[in-house]
Amino acid sequence: SSGINAEYGGMIGFGDIVIPGLLTGYAAYFDTLAHPGTTKWYYIITCTSYAVGLIITYGALIGMGIAQPALLYLVPCCLLGIVGTALKRGELRAMWTGRAGVAAIQRIEDVDEE
């Protein structure tokens, strides 16, 4: 057979999808709670960062000609994207501590009380 998998032995493992997927899921959750009804920028940026990480992973695979640990490239790309966005928006503490969830619950309780 032909292609990257046959020539270079490149393959993405289950963990290479699940670990960044957990971060991507948290990004979507944070967007939904912290910014309801708006564009989900954290989710978009995390997905884009994952794609960039995959491109870098396969570039390293092809460039070096040997198998590469994908998480070595995927995790930093995803974290740089989401942390950079949180820093720019001034929401790093809320994202790190999960304060967006607490604030959303308080908003819901305030609406229920009215």
N, C-alpha and C positions, 0 to 999 in steps of 0.2 A: 504494500500500500504506500501511498505518498502523503506528503504534508508534514507539518511540524512534528506531530506525534510519532510518526514512523522514523523520521530522520534524526531527531534530537531527543526523543524519549520524553517530551514535555507532556505533563498531565496535571490538571488542577485537581487537588484532592478535596474530599468532603469538608475538611476543616478550613480550607482556603475559601470556601463559600460561606460556611456557617459563622465563623468568627467575625468577618467583616459584615455579614448579614445581621448579626446582633447589633452592631454599632449603627447600621443603616436603619434598623427597626427603631432603635432608641432615638435616632435623629428625627424620624417621622413622628414618633410619640411626642418628643419635645416640641416640634413644630405645631402639632395639633393642640397641645395644651398652652404653650406660651404665646402662640399667634393664631388663635382660631379664625378661620375664614380668610386667611391670607395665603400667599404662595409659600409652599413648603421648601424654603431655601436650604435648610440644613439637610433635608432628604436629597434634594437635587445635587447639592455640592458633594455629599457623601457618595452618592451613586457615581458621579463624575470622577471623583477621586479614586474610586474602586476601578473604574475603567482605565484611568491613567496608570494605576498600579499594575493592572494586567498587561498593559502595553509595555511597561518597563520590565515586567517579569519575563515576557516573551522575548523582548529585545535582549535581555541578559542571557536568556537561554540560547538564542541564536548566536549572539556575539561570543559567548564562551564555549558553546557547543556541548555543555554538560547540564544536567538537571539542576534547577535552582529551587531553593525553598521559597515558595510564592509569598508566604506571610512576611518574609523579610522585606518585600517591596510593597505588599498590599497594606499592611497595618500602618506604616509611616505615612503613606499617601492618604489613607482615610483619616488618620488622626490629624495630619497637617491641615486638611481641608476643613474638618469640623471645628477643630480648636482655633484655627485662624479666623473662621467666620464668627465664632463665639467671642473671640477677643475684639474683633472689629465692631461687633454689635453690643459689646459690653455685657454679655450674658454668660461668660465662662463660669462664674461661680454658680449661677442658677443651673446651668447644664451639668456641672460636675456634681453638685449636691442634690439635684433632683427637685429644686425649689419650684420649678414650673408646675409640677404636679400638685404641690401644696397650694400654690396660688390659684390654680384652676379649681381645686376643690372648694376653696374659700369663695371664689366667684359664684360657683354653683349654689353653695349654701346661702350666699347673700341674695341670689335671685329667688330661691325657694322661700326665704323668709318674707320677701316683699309680697 
